[in-house]
Amino acid sequence: MRNPELLTSIQATEKNYNSDVKLVRTPLTATYHTALKPDKHPFVFGLFPSTAFAYELLQYGGEGYVRRAADILEVIVSRQDQDPSRSTYGIWPYFYEESLDEMDRPDWNMADFHGKKLVLIVKNYGDLLPPALIDKLRNAVYHACRAIMIRNVGPHYTNIAIMGALVTLLGGELLENEELRAYGEQRLRKFRDYTMAIGTFTEYNSPCYSPIAIEELHAIYAESSTPGAVADAEQLLDLAWHMIAKHYHPATGAWGGPHSRTYSTQLRPNEKDFLGNGLKSDPAYIRCPEKYHDLFRSTDERYYSEPTLMAEEAGFQNYATTYQNERLTLGSYTSGSMWNQRRNLLAYVDAGGGKSVSIQLQFLKDGKDFCSAIFTGVQSRKQVLFSFNLATDNGGWHQDLDIINGRFRAQDLRIRLQLGGDASGLELSAAQTGTRFVTLIGETALQVEAVLDRSDYGALQLEQARGEAGLSLDYVIATGEEERDFDFHALEKAVWVFALSLGEDRPLPTVDIQTNGAWVTASIQTEDGEASITVPQAPRKTGELYRENQVRHMG
């Protein structure tokens, strides 16, 4: 596949290839799983980036590139744990500098990520590589398949559920191992049934992971010899592309929210390329079905809400709501933690002159997104009523890898509305009256107000700050020059309720607040009927907040 973009990608990676180590050198950006720190290891030799580079070299072809790919793959297979008696059997560490035993927590996803590349390398380019290396690669694929089967993730883990199905399905076909092949086919069918029962992906509308899911599904569709798996992949591909297309906002070029997971509020170059290539007619790219192309161009008003969980399994239901018109897109969930990969409330606005502004809601502990803040919201078109509670059993920056259980030391807690994108280059004057902010983004009005501030920490303090990231509108809960102890278990009250509107000419609606014992209900009248949320005044466990916080929309 000798297209110019592939060659450009190879040439960019070549600059970081080390011919002595035979791996690609990358900046250390990983924050999960590795024990390495950027101050001591600013650059590392990445194993999966090297596997991906080898795959690209083989795709492009040529004697020199094939020889380099073989050199890389020899190193890669040597770093896999192939001892079935070990807990890390079948997986790889992240970096050449760090063994599996030295990692903070080894990442089992590496069996899936490496496995998908290796199985396609052996299947499609095996005749280019030395027979002895092919034997090693086939063994590596087998061990990766076994690791995937041992772990056996459920269908709720969208990206890995698909990826593991790909590796075991194609791996079983390649190795002529019926046990592996049948497992992969059944895993994909289970995922299809689960996803179709919901109507969308649980890992919903993710700019970073939805393209990966599509790539894996397309690989199954294009590469598998199992008819049932091919049909399932085709059905799921259609669902995935429709999910993306209906969230795309032509005026801003944004992938509208809400996002279950993302690494950047602005689309990264690879994500932009994925969308652009999907609309091309070139068969070298994974193409979006023609029937959805109009959604990438249409400025018609869109407004919809859909479930994103299997309610019987989770014990509650979470809905995603999106509103779009020719100038803005506004999306929100009904619930979620304020993890840094999550976008519970997110908007993009056409600011005119080819500029766009993103609006991201955050809850911050010492400047970092805070998992123990739990969002509850209800959206009616261009209006959102939402609240924050505090969880007594969750994490700081991560809900699994950084558990704090409601007790920690910090200097600062605050709720932020971050105006980013092109906001740093625009004059956005925000008017502040009490707890209300109003600003104009191009021709679009943004209004937000804290309508309930009930906390043992005292009244919210409002701040505005302008920086390289744009304009920050902050509701400060607690701050100081020194760290202090925080204990959510000791709080009797910690609940904040906000009203937000975007693109409305009229003022924010009046919010009715009713207190009933330990619970608070906030409600507004919208053009679609009454919308309300009911939440507790005191911190509680995460699961209780998800299951018992109530959202109603009577439209």
Buried (B, 14 or more C-beta within 10 A) or exposed (E): EEEEEBEEBBEEBEEBBEEEBBBBBBEBEBEEBBEBEEEEBEEBBBBBBBBBBBBBBBBBBEEEBBEBBBBBBBBBBEBBBBEEEEEBBBBBBBBBBBEBEEBEEBBBBBBBBBBBBBBBBBBEBBEBBEEEBBEBBBBBBBBBBBBBBEBEBBBBBBBBBBBBBBBBBBBBBBBEBEEBBBBBBBBBBBBBEBBEEBEBBBBBBBBBBBBBBBBBBBBBBEBBEBEEBBEBBEBBBBBBBBBBBBBBBBBBBBBBBBBBBBBEBBBEEEBBBBBEBBBEEEEEBBBBEEEBBEBBEBEEEBBEBBBBBBEEEBEBBBBBBBBBBEBBBBBBBBBBBBBBBBBBBBBBBBBBEEBBBBBBBBBBBBEEBBBBBBBBBBBBBBBBBBBBBBBBBBBBBBBEBBBBBBEBEBBBBBBBBBBBBBBBEBEBEBEEEEBBBBBBBBEBBBBBBBBBBBBEBEEBEBBBEEEEBBBBBBBBBBBEEEEEEBEBEEBEBBBBBBBBBBBBEEEBBEBEEEEEEEBBBBBBBBEEEBBBBBBBBBBBBBBBBBBBBBBEBEE
